[in-house]
Amino acid sequence: MSTPRPLAVVTGASSGIGAATARRLSTEGFHVVCAARRADRVEALAADIDGTAVVCDVTDADSVAALAERVAELGAETGQTGLAVLVNNAGGAFGSAPVARADADQWRAMYEVNVIGLMQVTRALLPALVASGAGVICNVGSTAGRIAYEGGAGYTAAKHGTQVVTETLRLELFDQPVRVCEVAPGMVRTDEFALVRFDGDQAAADAVYAGVAEPLVAEDVADAIAYVVTRPPHVNIDELVLRPRAQAAQHKVHRVHD
Ligand SMILES: NC(=O)c1ccc[n+]([C@@H]2O[C@H](COP(=O)([O-])OP(=O)(O)OC[C@H]3O[C@@H](n4cnc5c(N)ncnc54)[C@H](OP(=O)(O)O)[C@@H]3O)[C@@H](O)[C@H]2O)c1
């Protein structure tokens, strides 16, 4: 019998960075559990990479419990103990109003998905990560979790949350066989991130990347995540910040206009 592929869970696997990460981890030899709310997307991806699709809303505790149950079943089916990798990628930005005109519901939604969702998935899967004997959690943060920018407070507050929860968890798990890491990208051109932020306004979404010849793409971030999670079990990459060369800082972006 062939050796079972170690299990990896990727949340937000239905698009962008999550989908690219699921594909990449599959090529690295993992059986990837692709989790997100859109069933058609995760099912197509899982079929393509011989993984498992789980429809999951990370903000819903029952949905997350069902994800953990599916992971336990897969472990039993393949005869392996625990979960090797968790990539907490589900997240996003909603709106860009200044604080003076902020929408409280959008702020709540950002906190729900980027912080509480990450906590719920981590809490539910931690026993399986510990049981594996060499688990690794990779949280997808952002450079927005390190700086401030006008119109970004709801998102930067949430992503600072992602960052500080990651740090806290690393302290709390210091004597456990689980690494706790964060990959924090700058500008990544994905199909949906900016479109979701600007509520479907394609022109506003395109303006984010205007004149930037080479923003990061989802595969660049997937590459960083793959690096972080495939280090030997004693090596913890606390945080890996990556940006396109054209983005020296949040406010210093090289744009070339015709
Ligand atoms: N693009 C950037 O410039 C950038 C930069 C730094 C960090 N990031 C971070 O990278 C991550 C991925 O971003 P992306 O650019 O790939 O954006 P994206 O294409 O919009 O992907 C977001 C993913 O999260 C999933 N998701 C959203 N809410 C969810 C929920 N409640 N439960 C489960 N899944 C949920 C979405 O799937 P469903 O809608 O199907 O659930 C989707 O697969 C996010 O955490 C984002 O904050 C992005």
The ligand as a MOL file (V3000), in Angstrom:
LIG
                    3D

  0  0  0     0  0            999 V3000
M  V30 BEGIN CTAB
M  V30 COUNTS 48 52 0 0 0
M  V30 BEGIN ATOM
M  V30 1 N -5.0700 40.4460 -2.7180 0
M  V30 2 C -4.2950 41.1580 -1.9240 0
M  V30 3 O -3.7820 42.2260 -2.3090 0
M  V30 4 C -3.9930 40.6800 -0.5260 0
M  V30 5 C -2.9100 41.2550 0.1290 0
M  V30 6 C -2.5970 40.8350 1.4120 0
M  V30 7 C -3.3590 39.8740 2.0350 0
M  V30 8 N -4.4340 39.3280 1.3910 0 CHG=1
M  V30 9 C -5.2080 38.3200 2.1190 0
M  V30 10 O -5.1070 37.1060 1.4100 0
M  V30 11 C -6.2800 36.3280 1.6230 0
M  V30 12 C -6.8510 35.8860 0.2870 0
M  V30 13 O -7.0880 37.0320 -0.5060 0
M  V30 14 P -7.3030 36.9500 -2.0930 0
M  V30 15 O -6.5880 38.0970 -2.6790 0
M  V30 16 O -7.0190 35.5990 -2.5960 0 CHG=-1
M  V30 17 O -8.8560 37.3330 -2.1570 0
M  V30 18 P -10.1190 36.5420 -2.7350 0
M  V30 19 O -9.8310 36.0050 -4.0760 0
M  V30 20 O -11.2740 37.4860 -2.5360 0
M  V30 21 O -10.2620 35.3050 -1.7520 0
M  V30 22 C -10.9080 35.3250 -0.5210 0
M  V30 23 C -11.2900 33.8870 -0.1950 0
M  V30 24 O -11.8450 33.8490 1.1150 0
M  V30 25 C -13.0400 33.0970 1.0630 0
M  V30 26 N -13.9390 33.5270 2.1130 0
M  V30 27 C -14.4230 34.7760 2.3480 0
M  V30 28 N -15.2560 34.7560 3.3980 0
M  V30 29 C -15.2850 33.4640 3.8340 0
M  V30 30 C -15.9790 32.8130 4.8750 0
M  V30 31 N -16.8070 33.4780 5.6900 0
M  V30 32 N -15.7920 31.4790 5.0310 0
M  V30 33 C -14.9780 30.7980 4.2080 0
M  V30 34 N -14.2910 31.3640 3.2100 0
M  V30 35 C -14.4580 32.6860 3.0260 0
M  V30 36 C -13.6160 33.3340 -0.3330 0
M  V30 37 O -14.4170 32.2220 -0.7400 0
M  V30 38 P -16.0020 32.1240 -0.7030 0
M  V30 39 O -16.5440 33.4780 -1.0830 0
M  V30 40 O -16.2970 31.0370 -1.6940 0
M  V30 41 O -16.3330 31.7110 0.6930 0
M  V30 42 C -12.3430 33.3440 -1.1510 0
M  V30 43 O -11.9670 32.0230 -1.5090 0
M  V30 44 C -7.2120 37.1810 2.4820 0
M  V30 45 O -7.0560 36.8260 3.8340 0
M  V30 46 C -6.6840 38.6010 2.2440 0
M  V30 47 O -6.9980 39.4470 3.3210 0
M  V30 48 C -4.7620 39.7000 0.1140 0
M  V30 END ATOM
M  V30 BEGIN BOND
M  V30 1 1 1 2
M  V30 2 2 2 3
M  V30 3 1 2 4
M  V30 4 1 4 5
M  V30 5 2 4 48
M  V30 6 2 5 6
M  V30 7 1 6 7
M  V30 8 2 7 8
M  V30 9 1 8 9
M  V30 10 1 8 48
M  V30 11 1 9 10
M  V30 12 1 9 46
M  V30 13 1 10 11
M  V30 14 1 11 12
M  V30 15 1 11 44
M  V30 16 1 12 13
M  V30 17 1 13 14
M  V30 18 2 14 15
M  V30 19 1 14 16
M  V30 20 1 14 17
M  V30 21 1 17 18
M  V30 22 2 18 19
M  V30 23 1 18 20
M  V30 24 1 18 21
M  V30 25 1 21 22
M  V30 26 1 22 23
M  V30 27 1 23 24
M  V30 28 1 23 42
M  V30 29 1 24 25
M  V30 30 1 25 26
M  V30 31 1 25 36
M  V30 32 1 26 27
M  V30 33 1 26 35
M  V30 34 2 27 28
M  V30 35 1 28 29
M  V30 36 1 29 30
M  V30 37 2 29 35
M  V30 38 1 30 31
M  V30 39 2 30 32
M  V30 40 1 32 33
M  V30 41 2 33 34
M  V30 42 1 34 35
M  V30 43 1 36 37
M  V30 44 1 36 42
M  V30 45 1 37 38
M  V30 46 2 38 39
M  V30 47 1 38 40
M  V30 48 1 38 41
M  V30 49 1 42 43
M  V30 50 1 44 45
M  V30 51 1 44 46
M  V30 52 1 46 47
M  V30 END BOND
M  V30 END CTAB
M  END
